[in-house]
Amino acid sequence: MEKAIRSGGTEYVETKDYGWMYQRTFLDIDGHHWEIFYMDESKIPSEV
């Protein structure tokens, strides 16, 4: 993400941290929308 921004991309949506999933979104220099995320399924809250 940092490399994409340094290379001319733009952060598009505020970073989201759900505790079990982390997501960042940017536009590349051609305007393409990218969403990068990491999810740890073992930490997803169980439904009640």
Buried (B, 14 or more C-beta within 10 A) or exposed (E): EEEBEEEEBEEEEEEEEEEEBBBBBBBBEEEEEEEEEEEEEEEEEEEE
